[in-house]
Amino acid sequence: SEIGHKLSLKELYLDELVILRDQLKSYQAQLSPEKQEQYERLLADERFKGRQAMIRELRAYLKDYSD
């Protein structure tokens, strides 16, 4: 049914969200204290030196998630 289909899609999105959050926690855990501060600034949408490099690094780290 259409409702069942929508429910299964919602569950799929929830599963993906859980995986994404776990990967982000894992990424943050491996950062140095300086990089963790930059990561927090990135999440707050602040500008800082090295922002683009961190975005590229994070994209590479999450590459498997996007597949």
PDB file as gemmi writes it, atoms N, CA and C in Angstrom:
CRYST1    1.000    1.000    1.000  90.00  90.00  90.00 P 1                      
ATOM      1  N   SER A   1       0.836  -1.188   0.000  1.00  0.00           N  
ATOM      2  CA  SER A   1       0.000   0.000   0.000  1.00  0.00           C  
ATOM      3  C   SER A   1       0.876   1.245   0.000  1.00  0.00           C  
ATOM      4  N   GLU A   2       0.279   2.365  -0.338  1.00  0.00           N  
ATOM      5  CA  GLU A   2       1.037   3.619  -0.395  1.00  0.00           C  
ATOM      6  C   GLU A   2       1.546   4.013   0.985  1.00  0.00           C  
ATOM      7  N   ILE A   3       0.719   3.814   2.009  1.00  0.00           N  
ATOM      8  CA  ILE A   3       1.133   4.160   3.370  1.00  0.00           C  
ATOM      9  C   ILE A   3       2.290   3.271   3.805  1.00  0.00           C  
ATOM     10  N   GLY A   4       2.193   1.981   3.524  1.00  0.00           N  
ATOM     11  CA  GLY A   4       3.279   1.066   3.861  1.00  0.00           C  
ATOM     12  C   GLY A   4       4.569   1.439   3.161  1.00  0.00           C  
ATOM     13  N   HIS A   5       4.458   1.864   1.920  1.00  0.00           N  
ATOM     14  CA  HIS A   5       5.630   2.286   1.155  1.00  0.00           C  
ATOM     15  C   HIS A   5       6.265   3.516   1.797  1.00  0.00           C  
ATOM     16  N   LYS A   6       5.442   4.482   2.187  1.00  0.00           N  
ATOM     17  CA  LYS A   6       5.960   5.694   2.821  1.00  0.00           C  
ATOM     18  C   LYS A   6       6.604   5.373   4.161  1.00  0.00           C  
ATOM     19  N   LEU A   7       6.018   4.459   4.912  1.00  0.00           N  
ATOM     20  CA  LEU A   7       6.605   4.076   6.194  1.00  0.00           C  
ATOM     21  C   LEU A   7       7.964   3.422   5.998  1.00  0.00           C  
ATOM     22  N   SER A   8       8.080   2.543   5.019  1.00  0.00           N  
ATOM     23  CA  SER A   8       9.364   1.887   4.798  1.00  0.00           C  
ATOM     24  C   SER A   8      10.412   2.894   4.336  1.00  0.00           C  
ATOM     25  N   LEU A   9      10.016   3.894   3.544  1.00  0.00           N  
ATOM     26  CA  LEU A   9      10.957   4.939   3.136  1.00  0.00           C  
ATOM     27  C   LEU A   9      11.398   5.758   4.338  1.00  0.00           C  
ATOM     28  N   LYS A  10      10.465   6.066   5.228  1.00  0.00           N  
ATOM     29  CA  LYS A  10      10.801   6.838   6.422  1.00  0.00           C  
ATOM     30  C   LYS A  10      11.787   6.056   7.288  1.00  0.00           C  
ATOM     31  N   GLU A  11      11.566   4.766   7.443  1.00  0.00           N  
ATOM     32  CA  GLU A  11      12.482   3.934   8.213  1.00  0.00           C  
ATOM     33  C   GLU A  11      13.852   3.889   7.557  1.00  0.00           C  
ATOM     34  N   LEU A  12      13.879   3.826   6.241  1.00  0.00           N  
ATOM     35  CA  LEU A  12      15.144   3.825   5.521  1.00  0.00           C  
ATOM     36  C   LEU A  12      15.895   5.115   5.797  1.00  0.00           C  
ATOM     37  N   TYR A  13      15.197   6.238   5.725  1.00  0.00           N  
ATOM     38  CA  TYR A  13      15.844   7.518   6.001  1.00  0.00           C  
ATOM     39  C   TYR A  13      16.358   7.568   7.431  1.00  0.00           C  
ATOM     40  N   LEU A  14      15.608   7.019   8.374  1.00  0.00           N  
ATOM     41  CA  LEU A  14      16.034   6.989   9.763  1.00  0.00           C  
ATOM     42  C   LEU A  14      17.295   6.145   9.909  1.00  0.00           C  
ATOM     43  N   ASP A  15      17.337   4.990   9.257  1.00  0.00           N  
ATOM     44  CA  ASP A  15      18.529   4.141   9.295  1.00  0.00           C  
ATOM     45  C   ASP A  15      19.734   4.879   8.736  1.00  0.00           C  
ATOM     46  N   GLU A  16      19.537   5.579   7.618  1.00  0.00           N  
ATOM     47  CA  GLU A  16      20.634   6.330   7.015  1.00  0.00           C  
ATOM     48  C   GLU A  16      21.092   7.454   7.928  1.00  0.00           C  
ATOM     49  N   LEU A  17      20.160   8.095   8.606  1.00  0.00           N  
ATOM     50  CA  LEU A  17      20.504   9.172   9.526  1.00  0.00           C  
ATOM     51  C   LEU A  17      21.337   8.643  10.688  1.00  0.00           C  
ATOM     52  N   VAL A  18      20.969   7.497  11.206  1.00  0.00           N  
ATOM     53  CA  VAL A  18      21.726   6.881  12.297  1.00  0.00           C  
ATOM     54  C   VAL A  18      23.149   6.567  11.840  1.00  0.00           C  
ATOM     55  N   ILE A  19      23.289   6.020  10.647  1.00  0.00           N  
ATOM     56  CA  ILE A  19      24.615   5.704  10.102  1.00  0.00           C  
ATOM     57  C   ILE A  19      25.427   6.978   9.921  1.00  0.00           C  
ATOM     58  N   LEU A  20      24.806   8.012   9.366  1.00  0.00           N  
ATOM     59  CA  LEU A  20      25.506   9.279   9.155  1.00  0.00           C  
ATOM     60  C   LEU A  20      25.979   9.865  10.480  1.00  0.00           C  
ATOM     61  N   ARG A  21      25.123   9.870  11.468  1.00  0.00           N  
ATOM     62  CA  ARG A  21      25.513  10.407  12.783  1.00  0.00           C  
ATOM     63  C   ARG A  21      26.670   9.614  13.379  1.00  0.00           C  
ATOM     64  N   ASP A  22      26.635   8.297  13.248  1.00  0.00           N  
ATOM     65  CA  ASP A  22      27.734   7.470  13.747  1.00  0.00           C  
ATOM     66  C   ASP A  22      29.038   7.803  13.034  1.00  0.00           C  
ATOM     67  N   GLN A  23      28.964   7.990  11.727  1.00  0.00           N  
ATOM     68  CA  GLN A  23      30.168   8.316  10.968  1.00  0.00           C  
ATOM     69  C   GLN A  23      30.701   9.691  11.348  1.00  0.00           C  
ATOM     70  N   LEU A  24      29.814  10.638  11.580  1.00  0.00           N  
ATOM     71  CA  LEU A  24      30.258  11.970  11.992  1.00  0.00           C  
ATOM     72  C   LEU A  24      30.903  11.929  13.373  1.00  0.00           C  
ATOM     73  N   LYS A  25      30.359  11.138  14.285  1.00  0.00           N  
ATOM     74  CA  LYS A  25      30.970  10.980  15.609  1.00  0.00           C  
ATOM     75  C   LYS A  25      32.347  10.344  15.486  1.00  0.00           C  
ATOM     76  N   SER A  26      32.467   9.347  14.626  1.00  0.00           N  
ATOM     77  CA  SER A  26      33.746   8.683  14.397  1.00  0.00           C  
ATOM     78  C   SER A  26      34.762   9.656  13.815  1.00  0.00           C  
ATOM     79  N   TYR A  27      34.328  10.465  12.858  1.00  0.00           N  
ATOM     80  CA  TYR A  27      35.208  11.475  12.255  1.00  0.00           C  
ATOM     81  C   TYR A  27      35.682  12.457  13.319  1.00  0.00           C  
ATOM     82  N   GLN A  28      34.757  12.949  14.122  1.00  0.00           N  
ATOM     83  CA  GLN A  28      35.107  13.935  15.138  1.00  0.00           C  
ATOM     84  C   GLN A  28      36.051  13.343  16.184  1.00  0.00           C  
ATOM     85  N   ALA A  29      35.872  12.088  16.534  1.00  0.00           N  
ATOM     86  CA  ALA A  29      36.701  11.446  17.555  1.00  0.00           C  
ATOM     87  C   ALA A  29      38.162  11.335  17.140  1.00  0.00           C  
ATOM     88  N   GLN A  30      38.430  11.266  15.840  1.00  0.00           N  
ATOM     89  CA  GLN A  30      39.810  11.105  15.391  1.00  0.00           C  
ATOM     90  C   GLN A  30      40.515  12.445  15.163  1.00  0.00           C  
ATOM     91  N   LEU A  31      39.811  13.561  15.404  1.00  0.00           N  
ATOM     92  CA  LEU A  31      40.394  14.880  15.179  1.00  0.00           C  
ATOM     93  C   LEU A  31      41.225  15.341  16.372  1.00  0.00           C  
ATOM     94  N   SER A  32      42.255  16.130  16.077  1.00  0.00           N  
ATOM     95  CA  SER A  32      43.035  16.773  17.134  1.00  0.00           C  
ATOM     96  C   SER A  32      42.150  17.835  17.796  1.00  0.00           C  
ATOM     97  N   PRO A  33      42.530  18.307  18.987  1.00  0.00           N  
ATOM     98  CA  PRO A  33      41.726  19.356  19.634  1.00  0.00           C  
ATOM     99  C   PRO A  33      41.541  20.596  18.749  1.00  0.00           C  
ATOM    100  N   GLU A  34      42.584  20.989  18.031  1.00  0.00           N  
ATOM    101  CA  GLU A  34      42.488  22.145  17.132  1.00  0.00           C  
ATOM    102  C   GLU A  34      41.484  21.874  16.010  1.00  0.00           C  
ATOM    103  N   LYS A  35      41.575  20.684  15.431  1.00  0.00           N  
ATOM    104  CA  LYS A  35      40.653  20.319  14.349  1.00  0.00           C  
ATOM    105  C   LYS A  35      39.222  20.171  14.873  1.00  0.00           C  
ATOM    106  N   GLN A  36      39.077  19.709  16.111  1.00  0.00           N  
ATOM    107  CA  GLN A  36      37.733  19.604  16.685  1.00  0.00           C  
ATOM    108  C   GLN A  36      37.094  20.982  16.815  1.00  0.00           C  
ATOM    109  N   GLU A  37      37.905  21.974  17.193  1.00  0.00           N  
ATOM    110  CA  GLU A  37      37.398  23.343  17.274  1.00  0.00           C  
ATOM    111  C   GLU A  37      36.960  23.823  15.886  1.00  0.00           C  
ATOM    112  N   GLN A  38      37.767  23.514  14.880  1.00  0.00           N  
ATOM    113  CA  GLN A  38      37.408  23.886  13.513  1.00  0.00           C  
ATOM    114  C   GLN A  38      36.134  23.160  13.069  1.00  0.00           C  
ATOM    115  N   TYR A  39      36.005  21.907  13.442  1.00  0.00           N  
ATOM    116  CA  TYR A  39      34.810  21.127  13.102  1.00  0.00           C  
ATOM    117  C   TYR A  39      33.563  21.779  13.707  1.00  0.00           C  
ATOM    118  N   GLU A  40      33.658  22.195  14.962  1.00  0.00           N  
ATOM    119  CA  GLU A  40      32.537  22.877  15.608  1.00  0.00           C  
ATOM    120  C   GLU A  40      32.208  24.177  14.881  1.00  0.00           C  
ATOM    121  N   ARG A  41      33.235  24.889  14.443  1.00  0.00           N  
ATOM    122  CA  ARG A  41      33.012  26.130  13.699  1.00  0.00           C  
ATOM    123  C   ARG A  41      32.386  25.835  12.336  1.00  0.00           C  
ATOM    124  N   LEU A  42      32.780  24.718  11.735  1.00  0.00           N  
ATOM    125  CA  LEU A  42      32.186  24.313  10.460  1.00  0.00           C  
ATOM    126  C   LEU A  42      30.692  24.033  10.637  1.00  0.00           C  
ATOM    127  N   LEU A  43      30.340  23.322  11.690  1.00  0.00           N  
ATOM    128  CA  LEU A  43      28.934  23.023  11.962  1.00  0.00           C  
ATOM    129  C   LEU A  43      28.129  24.290  12.243  1.00  0.00           C  
ATOM    130  N   ALA A  44      28.801  25.305  12.800  1.00  0.00           N  
ATOM    131  CA  ALA A  44      28.133  26.578  13.091  1.00  0.00           C  
ATOM    132  C   ALA A  44      28.133  27.503  11.877  1.00  0.00           C  
ATOM    133  N   ASP A  45      28.662  27.014  10.754  1.00  0.00           N  
ATOM    134  CA  ASP A  45      28.733  27.770   9.500  1.00  0.00           C  
ATOM    135  C   ASP A  45      29.582  29.031   9.629  1.00  0.00           C  
ATOM    136  N   GLU A  46      30.640  28.949  10.448  1.00  0.00           N  
ATOM    137  CA  GLU A  46      31.566  30.064  10.605  1.00  0.00           C  
ATOM    138  C   GLU A  46      32.690  29.939   9.591  1.00  0.00           C  
ATOM    139  N   ARG A  47      33.315  31.051   9.308  1.00  0.00           N  
ATOM    140  CA  ARG A  47      34.472  31.080   8.411  1.00  0.00           C  
ATOM    141  C   ARG A  47      35.746  30.908   9.231  1.00  0.00           C  
ATOM    142  N   PHE A  48      36.705  30.176   8.677  1.00  0.00           N  
ATOM    143  CA  PHE A  48      38.002  30.022   9.319  1.00  0.00           C  
ATOM    144  C   PHE A  48      38.996  29.525   8.285  1.00  0.00           C  
ATOM    145  N   LYS A  49      40.275  29.740   8.580  1.00  0.00           N  
ATOM    146  CA  LYS A  49      41.322  29.266   7.684  1.00  0.00           C  
ATOM    147  C   LYS A  49      41.329  27.740   7.722  1.00  0.00           C  
ATOM    148  N   GLY A  50      41.310  27.126   6.553  1.00  0.00           N  
ATOM    149  CA  GLY A  50      41.298  25.672   6.462  1.00  0.00           C  
ATOM    150  C   GLY A  50      39.903  25.084   6.321  1.00  0.00           C  
ATOM    151  N   ARG A  51      38.907  25.946   6.215  1.00  0.00           N  
ATOM    152  CA  ARG A  51      37.514  25.479   6.105  1.00  0.00           C  
ATOM    153  C   ARG A  51      37.313  24.581   4.884  1.00  0.00           C  
ATOM    154  N   GLN A  52      37.765  25.027   3.720  1.00  0.00           N  
ATOM    155  CA  GLN A  52      37.576  24.246   2.495  1.00  0.00           C  
ATOM    156  C   GLN A  52      38.328  22.919   2.556  1.00  0.00           C  
ATOM    157  N   ALA A  53      39.511  22.933   3.154  1.00  0.00           N  
ATOM    158  CA  ALA A  53      40.274  21.688   3.295  1.00  0.00           C  
ATOM    159  C   ALA A  53      39.521  20.699   4.181  1.00  0.00           C  
ATOM    160  N   MET A  54      38.922  21.204   5.248  1.00  0.00           N  
ATOM    161  CA  MET A  54      38.165  20.325   6.142  1.00  0.00           C  
ATOM    162  C   MET A  54      36.926  19.781   5.433  1.00  0.00           C  
ATOM    163  N   ILE A  55      36.275  20.599   4.635  1.00  0.00           N  
ATOM    164  CA  ILE A  55      35.102  20.137   3.886  1.00  0.00           C  
ATOM    165  C   ILE A  55      35.504  19.023   2.922  1.00  0.00           C  
ATOM    166  N   ARG A  56      36.637  19.205   2.232  1.00  0.00           N  
ATOM    167  CA  ARG A  56      37.113  18.154   1.315  1.00  0.00           C  
ATOM    168  C   ARG A  56      37.438  16.873   2.078  1.00  0.00           C  
ATOM    169  N   GLU A  57      38.090  17.016   3.226  1.00  0.00           N  
ATOM    170  CA  GLU A  57      38.441  15.855   4.048  1.00  0.00           C  
ATOM    171  C   GLU A  57      37.183  15.133   4.531  1.00  0.00           C  
ATOM    172  N   LEU A  58      36.203  15.900   4.953  1.00  0.00           N  
ATOM    173  CA  LEU A  58      34.953  15.314   5.434  1.00  0.00           C  
ATOM    174  C   LEU A  58      34.199  14.619   4.303  1.00  0.00           C  
ATOM    175  N   ARG A  59      34.207  15.227   3.128  1.00  0.00           N  
ATOM    176  CA  ARG A  59      33.571  14.577   1.964  1.00  0.00           C  
ATOM    177  C   ARG A  59      34.241  13.244   1.658  1.00  0.00           C  
ATOM    178  N   ALA A  60      35.565  13.213   1.705  1.00  0.00           N  
ATOM    179  CA  ALA A  60      36.290  11.966   1.444  1.00  0.00           C  
ATOM    180  C   ALA A  60      35.958  10.931   2.521  1.00  0.00           C  
ATOM    181  N   TYR A  61      35.872  11.373   3.770  1.00  0.00           N  
ATOM    182  CA  TYR A  61      35.566  10.471   4.874  1.00  0.00           C  
ATOM    183  C   TYR A  61      34.162   9.878   4.730  1.00  0.00           C  
ATOM    184  N   LEU A  62      33.233  10.689   4.233  1.00  0.00           N  
ATOM    185  CA  LEU A  62      31.842  10.247   4.094  1.00  0.00           C  
ATOM    186  C   LEU A  62      31.533   9.672   2.718  1.00  0.00           C  
ATOM    187  N   LYS A  63      32.546   9.481   1.902  1.00  0.00           N  
ATOM    188  CA  LYS A  63      32.347   9.000   0.531  1.00  0.00           C  
ATOM    189  C   LYS A  63      31.552   7.694   0.503  1.00  0.00           C  
ATOM    190  N   ASP A  64      31.880   6.763   1.375  1.00  0.00           N  
ATOM    191  CA  ASP A  64      31.179   5.479   1.408  1.00  0.00           C  
ATOM    192  C   ASP A  64      29.708   5.653   1.755  1.00  0.00           C  
ATOM    193  N   TYR A  65      29.399   6.669   2.565  1.00  0.00           N  
ATOM    194  CA  TYR A  65      28.010   6.905   2.963  1.00  0.00           C  
ATOM    195  C   TYR A  65      27.164   7.324   1.768  1.00  0.00           C  
ATOM    196  N   SER A  66      27.737   8.103   0.868  1.00  0.00           N  
ATOM    197  CA  SER A  66      26.957   8.629  -0.253  1.00  0.00           C  
ATOM    198  C   SER A  66      26.706   7.598  -1.342  1.00  0.00           C  
ATOM    199  N   ASP A  67      27.397   6.481  -1.317  1.00  0.00           N  
ATOM    200  CA  ASP A  67      27.208   5.446  -2.351  1.00  0.00           C  
ATOM    201  C   ASP A  67      25.920   4.690  -2.181  1.00  0.00           C  
TER     202      ASP A  67                                                      
END                                                                             
